[in-house]
Amino acid sequence: MRLNYQQTIDYIYNRMPMFQRVGKTAYKAGLENIEALCAGVGNPQLNFKSVHVAGTNGKGSSSHFLAAILQSSSLKVGLFTSPHLKSFTERVKINGIEVEEEYVIQFVQDNSALFEKVKPSFFELTTVLAFKYFADQAVDIAVIEVGMGGRLDSTNIIQPIVSLITNIGLDHIDYLGDTLEKIAVEKGGIIKPTIPVVISEFQPETLPVFESLAQNVTAPLIKAFENYLFGSHQMEEGKLSISLMNNLTQQEIILQSELMGIYQLKNCIGVLAVIDVLKNNGFSISDEAILNGFSKVIQLTNLKGRWQQLGESPYLFCDTGHNAPGVVLILEQLSAYQFQKLYIVLGLVNDKSPENVLSLLPKNAYYLFCQASIPRAMDAKLLAYSAENHGLNGEVVHEVNEAIAKAKSLATEKDFILVGGSTFVVAEIDGL
């Protein structure tokens, strides 16, 4: 019997547990499964050029910037990212257009025997689907975002032209290690013999790790923070204007980023350094394409949820930042706005200690504690109890959109409402 799209998606979710939904029980470390899957469908990962992107925060935005710039260079560009917000097909795109539902149906049907034999995780199945789709569609290049870590991540069987590591923070410590150095070893696992690797951000704990890993396999290490220096930044007509100096050419660069988070400053230099490597490898990428990619990244790639404005009077923003380093950047972004009272619609997941995030959040805000409708969501009452121990006060409104509605009812036009804490909270926002 041929399954329809919804039945196919149900099959994927039910037979291949999804880490983002259920957590640790869905996590499979190692490359054996993905190697078997790729071999079973003809090793498609060998049939397209790629860029590999890892990091704790910033890897999603950086991947979208890269895709947008390459699209602006008249290339056919694959983009593989995770997690999705609304639809499974968001994970696999070519030139901003999501993989067709019919392709997903046919791929699962054609390879169901392989899946039953290998018993892959959700992410492993999604990865091989993306690789096969990009090969079938003959993309010029694909931007491949790591799911978790790097060394044992399913994406780590590609041979990219260049790799990018954005930053390292304490996230997924049960899987990747409890220090920045240990996590850097896992993220740095994408460093491959002789393949250039770009490091976006200087961190004293992690740079020696990357230097050692690169030296061991004779991989050129490119420090974006040395090649590009920040000048100034400001908000202009709904875009982030960034002034940079290219240290190699002494050329000043003015970027207009459609992604407005100030934290994008750290991502853009890594992206520019990757583009430099691609240009040195024969890709024709003009200055105009670079500027266009930054200024139209949302339009070109259909990215959602990164410091996205949903309303004004009061301000209403959402952000998918969900770990301590991400929260620090969000709070830095908040400081750029003038408002009277802050309302935060907050939901977390239940397999991470909430203390790291809760200890950072402002005590003068009013909280609407909610929970996304996934098994992995932290119970809103438990979250409220934990938050109270950190001096955070508010009320429980379980459903995400009801919590947003309650915040709107409490706020005046001079206030600010922030929705976040978990990708899955943002995913449930109506109309996103």
C-alpha positions, -999 to +999 in steps of 0.1 A: +000+000+000+014+034-010+015+059+019+004+095+016+026+123+029+012+124+064+014+087+067+050+088+055+059+115+081+041+095+108+062+064+098+094+084+100+085+099+135+072+066+149+098+042+135+128+065+138+127+084+171+134+121+167+160+135+192+144+169+192+111+155+203+120+127+227+156+133+236+183+108+246+165+077+235+167+088+199+204+097+199+227+074+181+264+082+182+286+068+154+288+067+116+281+030+110+244+036+103+248+066+080+276+047+061+252+017+056+224+040+045+244+060+021+259+028+006+224+014+002+214+044-020+246+047-040+267+069-018+251+102-030+273+123-006+302+117-031+283+134-060+281+170-049+304+197-035+297+209+000+305+232+029+302+217+064+291+239+093+294+231+130+292+250+163+271+254+194+254+286+183+254+304+150+257+274+127+221+277+114+224+314+107+258+310+091+245+282+069+217+303+057+240+333+050+263+310+030+234+295+010+220+330+003+254+343-010+259+312-032+223+315-045+231+352-054+260+338-074+235+321-098+243+286-083+220+258-076+224+255-038+213+227-014+208+236+022+204+210+050+196+223+084+178+212+116+155+213+134+125+224+115+099+248+129+067+240+110+073+213+084+097+184+080+105+196+045+121+228+058+152+207+066+161+201+029+160+230+005+174+239-029+176+277-036+152+282-007+125+258-020+117+229+003+120+193-009+088+181-025+064+160-004+063+135-032+100+131-031+099+123+006+071+097+000+089+080-028+123+080-010+108+064+021+088+038+000+118+029-021+141+024+008+118+010+035+136-024+035+169-006+040+155+013+069+141-018+085+175-035+082+196-006+095+171+009+120+184+044+117+175+074+139+153+101+126+183+123+119+202+096+101+172+090+078+168+127+072+205+131+064+206+103+038+174+117+022+190+152+019+222+137+004+202+117-021+180+147-030+210+170-036+227+144-058+195+136-077+190+173-083+226+179-093+232+209-070+263+230-077+271+230-040+253+221-007+256+238+027+254+210+053+247+219+089+259+195+116+230+181+138+249+177+171+286+177+178+306+168+147+329+139+151+301+113+153+274+133+136+257+117+106+267+145+083+304+138+090+309+115+060+310+143+034+342+156+020+336+193+019+356+220+001+358+239+034+345+235+070+333+262+094+331+261+132+311+290+146+316+289+183+316+266+213+293+267+243+282+244+271+253+226+254+244+189+251+270+182+278+256+147+284+266+138+249+296+161+241+314+167+274+312+191+303+340+215+294+345+238+264+377+219+255+359+185+254+331+200+233+356+215+210+371+181+204+337+168+193+329+198+171+364+198+157+358+162+146+346+177+113+382+188+106+395+166+078+429+160+063+441+189+040+406+205+040+406+241+052+386+249+083+374+284+093+370+293+130+345+322+134+351+332+170+382+334+193+378+315+225+409+309+246+397+275+258+389+261+223+414+277+199+443+255+210+421+224+205+413+234+169+449+243+162+461+209+174+434+190+155+441+209+123+479+205+126+475+167+132+458+163+098+475+191+079+443+211+075+447+248+069+432+267+099+417+301+090+410+324+119+382+347+107+386+370+137+421+378+125+412+383+088+382+406+095+379+433+121+346+450+133+342+487+129+307+497+139+271+484+137+237+500+139+200+493+131+189+509+098+153+505+084+148+470+099+183+457+090+215+454+109+242+476+093+278+462+099+311+479+091+341+456+087+377+458+076+392+430+055+427+428+070+441+410+040+430+435+014+426+466+037+391+469+021+362+483+041+330+463+039+295+476+047+270+448+051+232+451+056+220+420+073+183+409+071+189+390+103+188+417+129+204+400+160+236+417+171+250+382+176+251+380+138+283+401+140+302+370+151+287+349+124+293+372+094+331+371+096+332+333+095+309+334+065+331+359+047+362+338+054+344+307+040+335+326+009+372+336+005+381+299+005+354+291-020+366+319-043+401+304-041+386+271-052+372+284-084+338+297-074+328+330-090+313+350-061+311+388-066+310+415-040+274+422-051+265+386-045+279+388-010+260+420-002+228+405-017+231+373+003+234+391+036+207+417+029+181+391+015+190+360+035+154+355+048+139+361+013+164+337-004+164+309+021+130+313+040+147+313+074+125+318+104+129+323+142+162+342+144+154+374+163+123+377+143+099+406+148+063+396+149+047+428+161+053+463+174+035+486+200+043+465+220+074+450+205+070+413+199+100+392+190+109+355+190+142+338+190+152+301+189+183+306+211+179+279+238+212+275+257+232+297+280+254+312+254+224+319+232+205+336+261+235+358+267+234+370+231+196+375+232+199+397+263+226+417+247+202+422+218+174+433+241+196+460+256+195+478+222+158+485+226+139+511+247+108+498+265+091+500+298+083+465+310+096+431+297+073+401+293+090+368+285+070+338+272+093+309+282+093+272+276+123+248+280+130+211+273+131+186+302+164+168+295+186+198+302+192+214+335+172+247+334+195+264+359+221+275+334+194+294+315+173+306+344+202+320+362+209+344+333+173+357+328+163+391+340+145+392+374+126+424+365+107+407+337+072+391+340+071+355+328+045+334+311+056+299+316+044+275+288+053+242+273+055+230+237+034+201+227+062+175+224+072+148+249+105+164+255+090+197+268+095+206+304+062+208+324+053+245+327+045+242+364+079+226+371+095+253+351+077+280+370+088+264+403+124+263+392+122+298+379+108+311+412+140+297+429+159+320+407+138+350+416+118+349+383+081+356+388+051+352+366+023+327+359+017+294+341-002+294+308+005+260+293-002+265+256+022+287+237-002+309+218-024+313+248+007+325+268+015+350+240-021+362+241-019+367+278+013+386+275-003+409+249-033+415+272-009+426+300+015+447+280+011+483+270+023+496+236+055+508+253+065+473+265+084+444+250+073+407+246+100+380+240+090+345+231+116+317+233+136+293+255+131+264+231+130+260+193+097+241+198+081+271+216+089+293+186+077+266+162+042+267+177+037+304+172+006+309+150+013+326+117+051+323+119 
